[in-house]
């Protein structure tokens, strides 16, 4: 019994001695976040941001039930995004519909590419001669935080 008591007493003493006092080793450097870690969100004040129309564009894609499709771009004429600090709450984007471009690869015959471009701008589709701009208005958002890279 004395040996058991002494063993427990010795182990307890070692445990408390190891856990008390300041560490004599220098503090370890903080670890860098893992590559697959989610980006951090920043706490920022509510603001309205102006869209940089010179460097912004809209990518579009149209498809006929998986049979074939086309894609392209549209230029942004102007815009603003409203935030409450970390989430988008509203905004307005003005789109230059006359900038409509269909991206086609080299295998697409040039005559057909021009015809597609004209067809998309015609009254059959976007009627860009009458409706030169379109407005995309954000009236609500789901609260997903903004992430910046």
BELDA-V705841 format. One record per residue. N is the residue number from 1. PHI is phi as a letter, one per 20 degrees, with the letter a starting at -180 (* if undefined). PSI is psi in degrees with one decimal (NA if undefined). NEAR is the number of other ideal C-beta (glycine too) atoms within 12 Angstrom. Layout:
n:N phi:PHI psi:PSI near:NEAR
n:N phi:PHI psi:PSI near:NEAR
This chain:
n:1 phi:* psi:-39.6 near:7
n:2 phi:f psi:-38.4 near:8
n:3 phi:f psi:-41.2 near:9
n:4 phi:f psi:-44.3 near:10
n:5 phi:f psi:-43.1 near:11
n:6 phi:f psi:-37.9 near:12
n:7 phi:f psi:-44.6 near:13
n:8 phi:f psi:-42.4 near:14
n:9 phi:f psi:-43.2 near:14
n:10 phi:f psi:-43.6 near:14
n:11 phi:f psi:-41.3 near:14
n:12 phi:f psi:-42.5 near:14
n:13 phi:f psi:-45.4 near:14
n:14 phi:f psi:-40.3 near:13
n:15 phi:f psi:-50.2 near:12
n:16 phi:f psi:-34.1 near:12
n:17 phi:f psi:-37.9 near:11
n:18 phi:f psi:-28.6 near:12
n:19 phi:e psi:-4.6 near:11
n:20 phi:d psi:159.3 near:10
n:21 phi:n psi:174.1 near:8
n:22 phi:f psi:150.3 near:8
n:23 phi:f psi:138.3 near:10
n:24 phi:e psi:-12.8 near:7
n:25 phi:e psi:148.7 near:6
n:26 phi:f psi:152.3 near:7
n:27 phi:f psi:141.5 near:8
n:28 phi:f psi:149.3 near:7
n:29 phi:f psi:142.7 near:6
n:30 phi:f psi:143.5 near:6
n:31 phi:f psi:143.2 near:7
n:32 phi:f psi:147.0 near:7
n:33 phi:f psi:148.0 near:10
n:34 phi:f psi:151.0 near:8
n:35 phi:f psi:-30.9 near:7
n:36 phi:e psi:8.4 near:6
n:37 phi:f psi:148.3 near:10
n:38 phi:f psi:142.1 near:11
n:39 phi:f psi:147.7 near:14
n:40 phi:f psi:148.8 near:13
n:41 phi:e psi:145.1 near:16
n:42 phi:d psi:142.4 near:14
n:43 phi:e psi:113.4 near:13
n:44 phi:c psi:159.1 near:15
n:45 phi:f psi:155.8 near:11
n:46 phi:g psi:141.2 near:17
n:47 phi:b psi:163.3 near:19
n:48 phi:d psi:124.7 near:19
n:49 phi:d psi:141.1 near:23
n:50 phi:e psi:131.3 near:19
n:51 phi:f psi:133.9 near:25
n:52 phi:e psi:96.4 near:16
n:53 phi:f psi:-29.3 near:20
n:54 phi:f psi:-27.3 near:11
n:55 phi:d psi:5.9 near:9
n:56 phi:d psi:146.8 near:25
n:57 phi:b psi:166.6 near:23
n:58 phi:d psi:126.9 near:25
n:59 phi:e psi:136.5 near:16
n:60 phi:c psi:158.1 near:25
n:61 phi:b psi:130.0 near:15
n:62 phi:c psi:140.8 near:20
n:63 phi:b psi:143.4 near:11
n:64 phi:d psi:93.3 near:9
n:65 phi:k psi:44.2 near:7
n:66 phi:m psi:1.0 near:6
n:67 phi:e psi:-52.2 near:8
n:68 phi:b psi:167.9 near:13
n:69 phi:a psi:171.6 near:16
n:70 phi:c psi:156.8 near:27
n:71 phi:b psi:163.3 near:21
n:72 phi:a psi:-157.6 near:25
n:73 phi:c psi:161.0 near:21
n:74 phi:c psi:146.6 near:32
n:75 phi:e psi:147.5 near:30
n:76 phi:e psi:127.1 near:30
n:77 phi:e psi:-42.4 near:25
n:78 phi:a psi:170.9 near:21
n:79 phi:r psi:162.1 near:30
n:80 phi:c psi:151.1 near:25
n:81 phi:c psi:127.4 near:27
n:82 phi:e psi:137.7 near:25
n:83 phi:c psi:157.6 near:27
n:84 phi:e psi:14.4 near:19
n:85 phi:p psi:-57.4 near:19
n:86 phi:c psi:-4.6 near:21
n:87 phi:c psi:149.1 near:24
n:88 phi:f psi:132.5 near:28
n:89 phi:d psi:-15.7 near:23
n:90 phi:r psi:-178.9 near:22
n:91 phi:q psi:169.8 near:26
n:92 phi:b psi:130.2 near:24
n:93 phi:c psi:124.1 near:30
n:94 phi:e psi:126.4 near:25
n:95 phi:d psi:130.8 near:30
n:96 phi:e psi:97.9 near:27
n:97 phi:f psi:-21.7 near:30
n:98 phi:f psi:-10.8 near:21
n:99 phi:e psi:4.9 near:27
n:100 phi:g psi:122.3 near:34
n:101 phi:c psi:134.4 near:25
n:102 phi:d psi:124.7 near:29
n:103 phi:e psi:121.2 near:22
n:104 phi:c psi:146.8 near:22
n:105 phi:e psi:176.1 near:12
n:106 phi:f psi:-24.0 near:8
n:107 phi:f psi:-14.7 near:8
n:108 phi:e psi:120.9 near:18
n:109 phi:g psi:138.2 near:12
n:110 phi:g psi:-41.6 near:13
n:111 phi:g psi:-38.7 near:11
n:112 phi:f psi:-32.8 near:16
n:113 phi:f psi:-44.4 near:21
n:114 phi:f psi:-38.9 near:16
n:115 phi:f psi:-42.0 near:18
n:116 phi:f psi:-45.5 near:27
n:117 phi:g psi:-47.2 near:25
n:118 phi:f psi:-39.6 near:19
n:119 phi:f psi:-42.5 near:20
n:120 phi:f psi:-32.4 near:30
n:121 phi:e psi:-11.1 near:27
n:122 phi:f psi:174.8 near:18
n:123 phi:f psi:-17.1 near:13
n:124 phi:f psi:-27.0 near:12
n:125 phi:c psi:-92.8 near:21
n:126 phi:e psi:-10.9 near:28
n:127 phi:l psi:56.5 near:18
n:128 phi:f psi:-19.5 near:26
n:129 phi:f psi:-31.3 near:14
n:130 phi:e psi:-33.5 near:14
n:131 phi:d psi:80.1 near:18
n:132 phi:f psi:-22.5 near:20
n:133 phi:c psi:153.0 near:24
n:134 phi:c psi:151.8 near:26
n:135 phi:d psi:127.7 near:20
n:136 phi:d psi:115.2 near:24
n:137 phi:d psi:126.3 near:16
n:138 phi:e psi:115.0 near:21
n:139 phi:d psi:-17.5 near:12
n:140 phi:b psi:164.6 near:12
n:141 phi:b psi:160.2 near:18
n:142 phi:e psi:0.1 near:9
n:143 phi:n psi:8.3 near:14
n:144 phi:f psi:128.8 near:12
n:145 phi:f psi:148.8 near:20
n:146 phi:f psi:139.7 near:25
n:147 phi:c psi:136.8 near:14
n:148 phi:c psi:143.7 near:12
n:149 phi:c psi:NA near:7
